[in-house]
């Protein structure tokens, strides 16, 4: 065979026996992030734990394809911003395990992922930030039932939700099921979506408390209910129908499968509440990181 880039053209060939490609000599992952593969094959074992950011294109031409088997744990960086980047299919860095195989296609500039095999158990694992809607329930102190679900906006539209008045204290109960397969650091938080009420004239603070507890499967309700925490105060945005989102990180992290229960509490009499208008709570969510 003529070396890549040479002038010889072998033309079209039909192979009547097996076409066998060489496996190159094992290569160590480089300290500088740019790996150079040998000219002795199209398949290589990569040893070591250093991060790989690029594959040097010297000796390769557009249309080339190679496979790398990893002998241990390292990071393959997606689109590092270099000269001969590695463009992974999920657009995220790959963490390998021993035995994982990555196949790449060279487009003349970068190496594009064709496929990967995660027989070693690495690479394919990832995380996602999930949004779990919570059920909202009317509790004490809310406006009359006929007024709870609608609030008139400045353009005379009706918006569905729960109104928390600026005259008396009110609470909204909520609950949701915590998903399984949580990440080791789930970073759980409660997200409250609200709208300010027509007629409020200034940006101010509202005294919102987020009270939560979580009950494990089979756990006594009285025991679980002692695992509570309260987070307070949130500055709302400008008035006149402005949508606002309030997120509160939970200090005590729930466990996969828990039932998370809580309350949103507004106390207009508290020193921290000088927002002189009702709030419309339109959505409550649990935001949490889990493994895929």
N, C-alpha and C positions, 0 to 999 in steps of 0.2 A: 504494500500500500504506500502511496505517496503521502508525504507529510502534509498536514493541513496548510492551506494557503499556497501550495505549489501549483504549477501551471497545468499539470496533467489532469485530464478529465477521463475518468474510468467509464463514463456513460451509464446507461441503465443495465442493471444486472438482476437476474432472477436466481436466488440461491436455492439449490436443490439439496443442500445439506445445511446443518446448523451453522449459523454465524456466531462465532464466539468472540467476545471482547475481553481485553485484558483487564485484570484488577491491578491497579497501581500500588506502589509501595505505601505503607501506612504513613500518614502525615500528622505531625503534632499541631494542635491548635496554637496559633501565634499569639505572642504577648501583645502585639500591636493591633490586633483585630483584623488584619488583612492576610488571608491564607493563600499560599501558593501551592497548587496541586501539580504533580509530576506530569511528564509527557508519556508515561508508560501505561496509561489506561484511562478508562472512563468511569471507573468505580473505585472508591477509596474508603479506607477506614480512617477516621479522625480520632486521635487520642488527645487526652488532656482536658482541661476544664476552662481554658481561656475563651473569652467571648469572640465570636466570629462576626465581623461587620461586613466584610467584602470578600469576594473571590477574585484574585488577580486574573485578568482576561488574557494575559500573554500566552500564546500558543493555542488559543481557542478562537473559533470563528462563529459568526452568527449562524444559528441552527444547531449548534452543539448541544448535547444533553449529557448530564453526568449524574451519578448517584453517590451519596455520601452515607456511610454507616457510622454512627457515633458509638464510641466505646465507653462513654461515660456521660456525666451531667455537665452541660455547658449551655450558654445562651447563643442562639442565632438571631441577630438583630434584623428586624424588618426595616428596609429603606433608611439606612443610617445616614444618607446624604453624601455618600462618597462617590467614587468613580464607577465602580462595578458592584453596585448594591445587590442585595438579596431581597426580592419582593415576594413576601409570603402571602398565601392565599387568604388567610384570615386577617391580614394587615396588622398583625401583632407579633411580638417577639416569640420565638419558640424556645422552650426549655426542654432539652433532650434528656433521654435516659439511655442506658446501655442497650444497644440493639435497635434503636430507632434508625430509620432510613429516610433521607430526604432526596428527592429527585428534582433536578432543576434544568431549565431550558435557557440558553444564552441568546438574547435577542439582538446582540451586537453592542449593547451597552450594559444592561443589567441581567441578573440571573432571576428567572421567574419560576416560582414553584409549580411543578407539574403534579406531584403527589407526595404523600408522606405515609410512612408506616410506623405506628407507635407501639411496636411489639414490646418495647422495654417499659411501657407504661408512662412515658413522658410525652412532651410535645403537645398532645391533643388536649390536655387539661387546660382549663382557663377559668376565668371568673367573669361574672356579669353582675351589674347592679340592677336589682329587681325592684319593681314597684308593686306592692300588694294593696289593693283597695281595702279600706276598712268600712264596716257597716256603721252608719251613724244612727243614733237613737235620741229622740228628744228626752230631756230630763227636766229638772226643776228650773223655775225662774224664767222660762222662755216666754215670748209673747203669746197671745191667744192663738189657738190652733189655726184659725183662719188666716192668721198673719205670718205664721211660721215659714211657710214654703215660698212666699213671694216677697220681693222687694222691688219697689218702683225705681227705675234709674232715671237719669236726667233726660233721657230720650223716651221716657214713658214705656220702657219694656219691662217685662217681668222676668226675674232670674230665680231659678229654683235653688233652695238651700235652707240652712237653719239660721235664723236671726238671733244674735246675741245683743240685747239692748244696752243702752248706756245709762239706764236708770237703776235697774236692779241686777243683782248677781245672777248669773246663769251658767248652766253646764250642758255640755253635749257628751253623751257616752259614745264610745266606739269600741269595736273589737275586730280582730283579724287573726287568721291562722298563719303562723310563722312557717315558711317553707323548709323542707328538708335540705340536706347537702349544703349547709351554710359554710362559708369560708371561715378559716381560722380567725380572721379579724372581720366579722360581719359588718361593723360600723353602722349599726342600726340607728335610724332616726325617724322621727315622725314629721311628715310634711303636711302643713295645713294651708289650703288655698282659700282665700277670703276676698271679699270685695268691700270697699268702703261705701258708705251710704251717701246719697245725694244730700247736700246741704251742709256737710262738714266743711269747714273753711280753712283748716290748717293741718299741716303734718304734725302728728303728735304721737305719744306712746299709748299703747293699750296694754293693760295688765292681763296677759294671757298665761295661764298655767297649764302645763302638760303633765298629767299624772298618769303613770302607767304601772302595770304589774303583769307578770306572765305566769301562766299555770301550765305545768308540765302534764303530759299524759299520765293519768292515774294519780296525780298529786291532789292532796286535800286542799279544797278551795281556801280554807282559812290560813293554811301555811303559805300558799302561793300569794295570797293577797297581802302578806306582810312584806313582800319584795317590791317596794314601791319607790318611786323617785318623782320629784317635782322640779320642773324647770319653769322659770318665770320671765316675763317682760318681753315685749317685742315692739319695735317702732314701726308703725304703719306708714305707708307712703302718702302721697298727695290725695286729697279728697276728690269727691265727685266721680264715683263709680270706678275707681282705680283697682285693678286686680293686683293682689299681693300674695306672696308665698312666704311662709314662715316655716323654717326647718329647725328642729331641736334634736341634737344628738342624744342618744340614751347612754347614760353612764353604765348601767347594768345591762349587759347584752343578753338577749334571749337565746334560747336553744332551739334548733330545728324541731318542728312539731309542736312547739308551745302555742297556747292560746294567749295572745296578747290582748289585754283589756285596758281601757283607759278613759280619761275624761279630759276635755278641753274646758277650762274654767275661766270665766271673765268676771272680774270684780271691779265695777266702775268706782266703788268707794275707796279702792286702794290708792295709796300715794302715787303709784307708778302709772295710773290710768288717767290721762287728761285728754283723751279723745272723745269729743262730745257728739258722738253719733253711734248708731248701731253698726254692727259688723254682720256681714252675710258670709257664713261658712259654707263653701260649696263642695269641698272635698277634703278627706283625711286619708293619708296613705302611710304605709310602712315602707321605708326605703332601706334596702338591706343588700349586702354583697354575699353572693353564694357561688359555689363551684359549679362548673358545667361538665 
